[in-house]
Amino acid sequence: MSDQDKIVEYWNRRGRGLSEVEWTEFYQLLVPLLMRTRLPAEFADEARRRDLVNIFFQDKVFLNAATTKAGPLVHAHALHAYLKRFASDLLSEPETSPSLDTIGLREPAAPDFPAHERLLREAGIDVREAMRRADELLGMLNAGEAAYLRHNTCANREESEPISIIAQRLGIGTAFHFKARKLGITRSKGETYRGYEQTRIGRWLVDVGARLELDWREEIAALLILLCERVRSQLRRAA
């Protein structure tokens, strides 16, 4: 079976469920194909194009696999048109949409946490319950996901390591970016909250009472700082 035939087969079967090995191979086959898509000039930069492809895979291939209304694929090259449409939709979104990177995911230590706690209580969020659920989330992470949070997302800026370096050290493989996005820590600058509730951190935010809306920017930032404080707390206990 050719690589393109495998892409078609995985696409058409994804709604019924793929194994982790199959999802990884699907990603590895699809990325090189989509990187050759003719896209608007805004995606001429290879890094930005790669990020677009990763976002597309997460939002339009993986996270909506069970609910998608897209029909069966006949030829893999049809996915070029899907990616072009996705890119156009992103470019047409308001530029004022916040990115998860700018609302707290990369905050260093939070010296004024009582102020964050007060903000959350005023928003109707039970801080103790949020902390308990944060600990539950952290307890379910595998070694790679935990390392991403400890050494990248929740590390001080001067100590933060690139996701790719962490993945290389742990032998995670080429799907590291896909795994990081599934966790919810590699949102692009300017990316909206759309679909974020389907990531693990996004689900935690919703579960503790947050609304993934622009008006909740400060509350979400406070919750993300709380999550990172729980990560640091675990590190201190393990030391």
SEVEXRO-637187 format. One line per 2 residues: number of its first residue (from 1); for each residue x negated, y negated, z negated of C-alpha. Coordinates in nm, 2 decimals, padded with zeros to 4 digits. Layout:
BEGIN
NUM) X:Y:Z  ...
END
This chain:
BEGIN
1) 00.00:00.00:00.00  -00.14:-00.34:00.10
3) -00.17:-00.63:-00.15  00.12:-00.81:00.02
5) 00.33:-00.50:00.00  00.25:-00.48:-00.37
7) 00.35:-00.84:-00.43  00.69:-00.78:-00.26
9) 00.74:-00.46:-00.46  00.66:-00.63:-00.79
11) 00.88:-00.93:-00.71  01.18:-00.71:-00.63
13) 01.13:-00.49:-00.94  01.05:-00.76:-01.19
15) 01.41:-00.80:-01.30  01.42:-00.44:-01.42
17) 01.09:-00.48:-01.61  00.72:-00.45:-01.54
19) 00.46:-00.31:-01.77  00.19:-00.54:-01.90
21) -00.06:-00.38:-01.66  00.18:-00.44:-01.37
23) 00.24:-00.80:-01.47  -00.14:-00.86:-01.49
25) -00.19:-00.70:-01.14  00.10:-00.90:-01.00
27) -00.06:-01.22:-01.13  -00.40:-01.13:-00.99
29) -00.25:-01.06:-00.65  -00.02:-01.36:-00.63
31) -00.26:-01.63:-00.73  -00.50:-01.60:-00.44
33) -00.20:-01.59:-00.20  -00.04:-01.91:-00.34
35) -00.37:-02.09:-00.36  -00.36:-02.09:00.02
37) -00.02:-02.27:00.03  -00.01:-02.60:00.22
39) 00.09:-02.84:-00.05  00.13:-03.22:-00.08
41) -00.18:-03.43:-00.11  -00.13:-03.46:-00.49
43) -00.24:-03.10:-00.52  -00.55:-03.12:-00.30
45) -00.77:-03.09:-00.61  -00.84:-02.72:-00.66
47) -00.79:-02.74:-01.04  -00.46:-02.91:-01.01
49) -00.35:-02.67:-00.75  -00.45:-02.37:-00.97
51) -00.25:-02.52:-01.26  00.05:-02.56:-01.03
53) 00.03:-02.20:-00.93  00.00:-02.09:-01.29
55) 00.30:-02.30:-01.39  00.50:-02.15:-01.10
57) 00.41:-01.80:-01.20  00.52:-01.86:-01.56
59) 00.84:-02.05:-01.49  00.96:-01.90:-01.17
61) 00.82:-01.55:-01.17  00.76:-01.43:-01.53
63) 00.99:-01.61:-01.78  01.30:-01.60:-01.57
65) 01.25:-01.24:-01.44  01.56:-01.11:-01.61
67) 01.79:-01.40:-01.52  01.67:-01.52:-01.17
69) 01.93:-01.55:-00.89  01.65:-01.53:-00.63
71) 01.72:-01.26:-00.38  01.49:-00.97:-00.29
73) 01.17:-01.06:-00.11  01.10:-00.92:00.24
75) 00.75:-01.07:00.30  00.51:-01.21:00.05
77) 00.44:-01.52:00.26  00.80:-01.64:00.18
79) 00.66:-01.73:-00.16  00.47:-02.02:00.01
81) 00.80:-02.19:00.06  00.91:-02.13:-00.30
83) 00.59:-02.29:-00.43  00.63:-02.59:-00.19
85) 00.98:-02.65:-00.33  00.86:-02.61:-00.68
87) 00.58:-02.87:-00.62  00.83:-03.11:-00.47
89) 01.06:-03.08:-00.77  00.77:-03.15:-01.01
91) 00.66:-03.46:-00.81  01.02:-03.59:-00.82
93) 01.05:-03.57:-01.20  01.02:-03.90:-01.40
95) 00.66:-03.97:-01.49  00.77:-04.07:-01.84
97) 00.82:-03.71:-01.94  00.58:-03.62:-02.22
99) 00.34:-03.34:-02.21  00.29:-03.09:-02.49
101) -00.08:-03.19:-02.49  00.01:-03.55:-02.59
103) 00.26:-03.48:-02.86  00.06:-03.30:-03.12
105) -00.07:-02.97:-02.99  -00.43:-03.10:-03.00
107) -00.40:-03.30:-03.32  -00.70:-03.27:-03.55
109) -00.64:-03.22:-03.93  -00.34:-03.41:-04.05
111) -00.44:-03.63:-04.35  -00.09:-03.77:-04.39
113) 00.11:-03.45:-04.39  00.36:-03.58:-04.65
115) 00.47:-03.84:-04.39  00.53:-03.56:-04.14
117) 00.72:-03.36:-04.40  00.94:-03.66:-04.47
119) 01.01:-03.71:-04.10  01.11:-03.35:-04.06
121) 01.34:-03.35:-04.37  01.51:-03.66:-04.23
123) 01.57:-03.47:-03.90  01.74:-03.20:-04.10
125) 01.46:-02.94:-04.07  01.39:-02.72:-04.37
127) 01.01:-02.76:-04.40  00.97:-02.44:-04.62
129) 01.16:-02.24:-04.37  00.96:-02.39:-04.08
131) 00.64:-02.28:-04.26  00.77:-01.93:-04.33
133) 00.87:-01.89:-03.97  00.53:-02.03:-03.86
135) 00.36:-01.76:-04.07  00.58:-01.50:-03.91
137) 00.48:-01.62:-03.57  00.11:-01.62:-03.65
139) 00.14:-01.27:-03.80  00.28:-01.14:-03.47
141) 00.00:-01.28:-03.25  -00.27:-01.05:-03.11
143) -00.64:-01.13:-03.15  -00.66:-01.33:-02.83
145) -00.36:-01.55:-02.90  -00.48:-01.61:-03.25
147) -00.82:-01.71:-03.12  -00.67:-01.95:-02.87
149) -00.50:-02.13:-03.16  -00.79:-02.12:-03.40
151) -01.07:-02.22:-03.16  -00.89:-02.43:-02.90
153) -00.55:-02.57:-02.98  -00.58:-02.63:-03.35
155) -00.96:-02.69:-03.37  -01.10:-03.04:-03.42
157) -01.16:-03.20:-03.08  -01.54:-03.19:-03.12
159) -01.52:-02.81:-03.20  -01.25:-02.71:-02.95
161) -01.36:-02.44:-02.71  -01.21:-02.40:-02.35
163) -00.96:-02.12:-02.32  -01.17:-01.96:-02.05
165) -01.47:-01.94:-02.28  -01.27:-01.78:-02.56
167) -01.12:-01.53:-02.32  -01.47:-01.44:-02.19
169) -01.60:-01.39:-02.54  -01.31:-01.16:-02.63
171) -01.30:-00.98:-02.29  -00.94:-01.08:-02.22
173) -00.98:-01.08:-01.85  -00.86:-01.29:-01.56
175) -00.51:-01.34:-01.68  -00.61:-01.55:-01.97
177) -00.44:-01.87:-01.85  -00.11:-01.68:-01.79
179) -00.13:-01.53:-02.15  -00.20:-01.88:-02.29
181) 00.10:-02.03:-02.11  00.32:-01.75:-02.24
183) 00.21:-01.85:-02.59  00.28:-02.21:-02.50
185) -00.05:-02.39:-02.54  -00.15:-02.49:-02.18
187) 00.11:-02.73:-02.07  00.00:-02.98:-01.80
189) -00.02:-03.35:-01.86  00.32:-03.50:-01.76
191) 00.50:-03.16:-01.77  00.85:-03.17:-01.92
193) 01.00:-02.96:-02.19  01.19:-02.76:-01.93
195) 01.15:-02.39:-02.00  00.93:-02.44:-02.30
197) 01.18:-02.27:-02.53  01.09:-01.95:-02.34
199) 00.73:-01.96:-02.47  00.65:-01.82:-02.82
201) 00.58:-02.16:-02.97  00.88:-02.31:-02.80
203) 01.11:-02.05:-02.94  00.96:-02.12:-03.29
205) 01.04:-02.49:-03.25  01.40:-02.42:-03.15
207) 01.44:-02.16:-03.42  01.35:-02.41:-03.69
209) 01.59:-02.67:-03.56  01.40:-02.88:-03.32
211) 01.55:-03.01:-03.00  01.32:-03.01:-02.70
213) 01.41:-03.36:-02.59  01.22:-03.68:-02.54
215) 01.39:-03.84:-02.85  01.24:-03.56:-03.06
217) 00.88:-03.64:-02.96  00.77:-03.73:-03.31
219) 00.94:-03.45:-03.48  00.80:-03.19:-03.24
221) 00.45:-03.34:-03.30  00.50:-03.31:-03.67
223) 00.60:-02.94:-03.63  00.30:-02.86:-03.42
225) 00.08:-03.02:-03.68  00.25:-02.80:-03.94
227) 00.18:-02.50:-03.72  -00.19:-02.58:-03.69
229) -00.21:-02.64:-04.07  -00.08:-02.28:-04.12
231) -00.35:-02.16:-03.88  -00.61:-02.34:-04.08
233) -00.46:-02.21:-04.40  -00.50:-01.85:-04.27
235) -00.86:-01.93:-04.18  -00.93:-02.06:-04.53
237) -00.78:-01.74:-04.69  -00.98:-01.52:-04.46
239) -01.31:-01.70:-04.54
END
